[in-house]
């Protein structure tokens, strides 16, 4: 037997072993990639503490890790359109339906709801208190009272603009109107520090600790209803989307287990979100 033959016989098993190890590592990496997803969502689901409550339960049930990127709804939708997320979880029904109609999402499913609130100085100097958000905004505009708008194309911002349009004073919101281009938490902080009025979702408000002199002034108006939807990003548009793991998240969050976990999230005994995926 030549030295070359002897070397070759020893080399082949080693190369095969190395190839198997490499293949195993690659397979493990692929499995790990399929075992994690990116969810583009709105700041209200993150800053309310909801994801911190539900995601450990989802991981326990499925083994799938979830990375949440919390943005204004408009920015979250843009992120999903680019294929930088596997799942979209936001609260602007019109924009969500367009996202699906344009072929970027597979199907929109409703998940849960809560409501918007108008909060402001406890003394309520312009007399907004009540259950009519449109009448309240008219008073804010007429008095040139300080008002903080998120101004970030979020679901909350879109709702606020709808309400302003209903006032017929949309072109003149008053000299106190300011856009911060920020998330719900920072907008609330600005309102608290300046004694301003601000529209917020109930979930973020209940989890907000820096209230200063702010109090809930307007609630109970049916127009303040706030619905959340969830969609899988289309793999036909973006082939790299982790469809299997993403669908498992959607199935769980809209199924009995996930809906029960959402309902169980409370602060000070008050429920933040109300599941409504399971309809009669």
C-alpha positions as CSV (number, residue, x, y, z in Angstrom):
1,X,0.0,0.0,0.0
2,X,1.5,3.3,-1.0
3,X,1.8,6.2,1.4
4,X,-0.7,8.1,-0.8
5,X,-3.3,5.4,-0.5
6,X,-2.8,5.1,3.3
7,X,-3.2,8.9,3.6
8,X,-6.3,8.9,1.4
9,X,-8.0,6.1,3.5
10,X,-7.4,8.1,6.6
11,X,-8.5,11.4,5.1
12,X,-11.8,10.3,3.7
13,X,-13.4,9.3,7.1
14,X,-12.1,12.6,8.6
15,X,-13.6,14.6,5.7
16,X,-16.9,12.7,6.0
17,X,-17.0,13.3,9.7
18,X,-16.3,17.0,9.2
19,X,-19.0,17.2,6.6
20,X,-21.5,15.6,8.9
21,X,-20.6,17.9,11.7
22,X,-20.9,20.9,9.4
23,X,-24.2,19.7,8.0
24,X,-25.5,19.2,11.5
25,X,-24.5,22.7,12.5
26,X,-26.2,24.2,9.5
27,X,-29.3,22.1,10.1
28,X,-29.2,23.3,13.7
29,X,-28.9,26.9,12.6
30,X,-31.8,26.5,10.2
31,X,-33.9,24.9,12.9
32,X,-33.0,27.8,15.3
33,X,-33.9,30.3,12.7
34,X,-37.3,28.7,12.2
35,X,-37.6,28.6,16.0
36,X,-37.6,32.4,16.2
37,X,-39.7,35.2,14.7
38,X,-39.8,38.9,14.4
39,X,-43.1,40.6,15.2
40,X,-43.5,44.2,14.0
41,X,-46.0,45.8,16.5
42,X,-47.2,49.1,17.9
43,X,-45.7,50.8,20.9
44,X,-49.0,50.3,22.9
45,X,-48.6,46.5,23.0
46,X,-45.0,46.8,24.2
47,X,-45.3,49.8,26.5
48,X,-48.4,48.5,28.2
49,X,-46.4,45.4,29.2
50,X,-48.6,43.0,27.3
51,X,-45.8,41.3,25.4
52,X,-43.8,40.8,28.6
53,X,-46.9,39.0,29.9
54,X,-47.8,36.8,27.0
55,X,-44.5,35.9,25.3
56,X,-43.1,33.7,28.1
57,X,-46.3,31.7,27.9
58,X,-46.0,31.3,24.1
59,X,-42.3,30.3,24.4
60,X,-43.2,27.7,27.0
61,X,-46.0,26.3,24.8
62,X,-44.1,26.2,21.5
63,X,-40.3,26.7,22.1
64,X,-40.4,29.7,19.7
65,X,-38.6,32.9,20.6
66,X,-40.2,36.2,19.6
67,X,-38.4,39.4,19.0
68,X,-40.8,42.4,19.1
69,X,-39.9,45.6,17.2
70,X,-42.3,48.2,18.7
71,X,-43.0,51.2,16.4
72,X,-45.9,53.4,15.5
73,X,-48.4,51.3,13.5
74,X,-47.5,53.1,10.2
75,X,-43.8,52.4,10.7
76,X,-44.5,48.8,11.7
77,X,-46.5,48.3,8.5
78,X,-43.7,49.7,6.5
79,X,-41.3,47.3,8.2
80,X,-43.5,44.3,7.3
81,X,-43.9,45.6,3.7
82,X,-40.1,45.5,3.4
83,X,-40.1,41.9,4.6
84,X,-38.2,42.8,7.8
85,X,-40.8,41.0,10.0
86,X,-42.6,37.7,10.0
87,X,-45.8,38.9,11.7
88,X,-47.6,42.2,11.9
89,X,-49.5,43.0,15.1
90,X,-51.0,46.5,15.1
91,X,-54.2,48.6,15.4
92,X,-55.3,50.5,12.3
93,X,-57.9,48.4,10.6
94,X,-58.0,50.4,7.4
95,X,-54.2,50.3,6.9
96,X,-54.1,46.6,7.9
97,X,-56.7,45.7,5.3
98,X,-54.8,47.6,2.6
99,X,-51.6,45.8,3.7
100,X,-53.4,42.5,2.9
101,X,-55.1,43.7,-0.2
102,X,-51.7,44.8,-1.6
103,X,-50.4,41.3,-1.2
104,X,-48.0,41.9,1.7
105,X,-50.1,40.0,4.3
106,X,-51.8,36.6,4.1
107,X,-54.9,37.3,6.1
108,X,-56.0,39.7,8.8
109,X,-57.4,38.3,12.0
110,X,-58.8,40.3,14.9
111,X,-57.1,39.5,18.3
112,X,-58.3,41.9,21.0
113,X,-59.5,45.4,21.7
114,X,-59.5,48.1,24.3
115,X,-60.2,51.8,24.0
116,X,-58.6,55.2,23.6
117,X,-58.8,57.8,26.4
118,X,-58.4,61.6,26.4
119,X,-56.3,62.5,29.4
120,X,-55.3,65.9,30.6
121,X,-54.8,68.1,33.7
122,X,-57.0,66.9,36.6
123,X,-58.5,70.5,36.9
124,X,-59.5,70.3,33.3
125,X,-59.3,74.0,32.6
126,X,-61.3,73.9,29.3
127,X,-64.0,71.6,30.5
128,X,-63.5,68.5,28.4
129,X,-64.6,65.9,30.9
130,X,-67.4,63.6,29.7
131,X,-68.0,60.9,27.1
132,X,-67.8,62.9,23.8
133,X,-64.3,63.0,22.4
134,X,-65.2,65.3,19.5
135,X,-66.8,67.9,21.7
136,X,-63.7,67.8,24.0
137,X,-61.3,68.4,21.1
138,X,-63.4,71.4,20.0
139,X,-63.0,72.9,23.4
140,X,-59.2,72.2,23.4
141,X,-58.9,74.0,20.0
142,X,-61.1,76.9,21.0
143,X,-59.1,77.5,24.2
144,X,-55.7,77.1,22.4
145,X,-55.0,74.6,25.2
146,X,-51.7,72.6,25.1
147,X,-52.2,69.3,23.3
148,X,-49.6,66.6,22.6
149,X,-50.0,64.6,19.4
150,X,-47.9,61.6,18.7
151,X,-47.5,62.7,15.1
152,X,-45.9,59.4,14.2
153,X,-48.4,57.7,11.9
154,X,-49.2,55.3,14.6
155,X,-52.7,53.7,15.1
156,X,-53.2,56.2,18.0
157,X,-52.2,59.1,15.8
158,X,-54.5,57.9,13.0
159,X,-57.4,57.7,15.4
160,X,-56.6,61.2,16.8
161,X,-56.6,62.6,13.2
162,X,-60.0,61.0,12.6
163,X,-61.4,62.6,15.7
164,X,-60.0,66.0,14.8
165,X,-61.6,65.7,11.3
166,X,-64.9,65.2,13.0
167,X,-64.6,68.4,14.9
168,X,-64.5,70.5,11.6
169,X,-61.7,72.5,13.2
170,X,-59.1,70.2,11.8
171,X,-57.3,73.1,10.0
172,X,-57.1,75.0,13.3
173,X,-56.3,72.7,16.3
174,X,-55.3,75.7,18.4
175,X,-52.0,77.3,19.2
176,X,-51.3,74.7,21.9
177,X,-51.2,71.8,19.5
178,X,-47.8,70.1,19.3
179,X,-46.6,66.9,17.4
180,X,-43.8,65.0,19.2
181,X,-43.1,62.3,16.5
182,X,-42.8,59.9,19.4
183,X,-44.2,56.8,21.0
184,X,-47.1,56.7,23.5
185,X,-44.9,56.6,26.6
186,X,-42.9,59.7,25.7
187,X,-46.0,61.5,24.6
188,X,-47.6,60.9,28.0
189,X,-44.4,62.1,29.7
190,X,-44.5,65.3,27.7
191,X,-48.2,65.8,28.6
192,X,-47.5,65.1,32.3
193,X,-44.6,67.6,32.4
194,X,-46.5,70.4,30.6
195,X,-50.0,69.9,31.8
196,X,-51.2,69.1,28.3
197,X,-54.1,67.1,26.9
198,X,-53.2,63.9,25.0
199,X,-55.0,60.9,23.4
200,X,-53.7,57.5,24.7
201,X,-54.7,53.9,24.6
202,X,-56.0,52.5,27.9
203,X,-53.3,49.8,28.1
204,X,-50.3,52.2,28.0
205,X,-52.1,54.6,30.4
206,X,-52.7,51.9,33.0
207,X,-49.0,50.9,32.9
208,X,-47.8,54.6,32.9
209,X,-46.3,55.5,36.3
210,X,-45.3,59.2,35.7
211,X,-48.8,60.6,35.7
212,X,-48.1,63.8,37.7
213,X,-51.4,65.8,37.5
214,X,-52.9,63.9,34.5
215,X,-56.2,62.2,34.8
216,X,-58.7,60.4,32.5
217,X,-61.2,63.1,31.3
218,X,-63.0,61.5,28.3
219,X,-63.9,57.8,28.0
220,X,-66.9,55.7,27.0
221,X,-67.4,57.2,23.5
222,X,-68.1,54.4,21.1
223,X,-65.8,56.2,18.6
224,X,-62.9,55.5,21.0
225,X,-63.1,51.7,20.3
226,X,-59.6,50.4,19.6
227,X,-59.3,47.1,17.7
228,X,-56.0,45.1,17.2
229,X,-55.3,42.8,14.3
230,X,-52.6,40.2,13.4
231,X,-51.3,39.2,10.0
232,X,-48.6,36.8,8.7
233,X,-46.3,38.5,6.2
234,X,-46.7,36.9,2.8
235,X,-43.9,34.5,1.8
236,X,-45.0,34.9,-1.8
237,X,-43.8,38.5,-1.5
238,X,-40.9,37.7,0.8
239,X,-39.7,34.1,0.5
240,X,-37.5,34.3,3.6
241,X,-40.4,34.8,6.0
242,X,-40.6,32.2,8.7
243,X,-44.1,31.1,7.8
244,X,-44.3,28.0,10.0
245,X,-43.2,29.7,13.2
246,X,-45.1,32.9,12.4
247,X,-48.3,31.0,11.8
248,X,-47.9,29.1,15.1
249,X,-47.7,32.5,16.9
250,X,-50.9,33.7,15.1
251,X,-52.7,30.4,15.9
252,X,-51.7,30.6,19.5
253,X,-52.5,34.3,20.1
254,X,-56.0,33.9,18.4
255,X,-56.7,30.5,19.9
256,X,-58.1,29.7,23.3
257,X,-54.8,29.5,25.2
258,X,-53.5,32.9,23.9
259,X,-56.8,34.6,24.3
260,X,-57.0,33.4,27.9
261,X,-53.5,34.8,28.6
262,X,-54.4,38.2,27.1
263,X,-57.5,38.4,29.3
264,X,-55.5,37.5,32.4
265,X,-53.2,40.6,32.0
266,X,-54.3,43.1,34.6
267,X,-52.8,46.1,36.4
268,X,-54.3,47.0,39.8
269,X,-57.1,44.6,39.1
270,X,-58.1,46.3,35.8
271,X,-58.0,44.4,32.6
272,X,-55.9,46.1,29.8
273,X,-57.0,44.2,26.7
274,X,-60.2,42.2,25.8
275,X,-59.7,39.2,23.5
276,X,-62.2,38.9,20.7
277,X,-60.7,36.5,18.2
278,X,-63.1,33.8,19.1
279,X,-66.4,35.0,17.8
280,X,-69.7,33.1,17.8
